[in-house]
């Protein structure tokens, strides 16, 4: 019960920070799995699970704003499962996607209730009540939107640990070996989906090839390569910001001709 409360509180806090600040990254598997490991006192396992789960879910995109699986809840659950039980990493990875689909299904059952608030927000926008709109948005996430997922995570974590041990001990070894094999292949599948998306973006594909060559042939450590990638990303972002400022500050040739005329 204490583990369930701890991981649910962590999920609740990070999810609300993500909503309030519009970071859109704190609910990624690599983040929530790491936070779960920190909360449960096993940071190394959290980092390992975060990297593997991110590889699985990084190629899963949401169509119409809805993902086929709830990645953040699933990542917290299976990471806690590995840390607090005898479940191995491969088995937990194989359970990540099915549990994510189940959690997403439970969340979709409550979505019709969310629609009831839509006329209220539309009315605030139409009347220009910006301050009320702001506070309504602030309260929407923690009070209404996230409670369903927190309930699913709390129930699954509190009841799932002993149940998971009993279930896994009951499943035949042949089936468990198949589950372990499937779990080992899921990160590769995630990279394959991501690679197919990058193949149409030549500039992104070049960066992927650079990272592969730097890691495989130049033997650059992973941490150093991650820091280098962060520096490159910051430089590109600063360049894009400068170009945007130049475009907005300098009128186009058509505007100059119109003003001169």
Beta strands, then each sheet from edge to edge (+ up, - down):
end
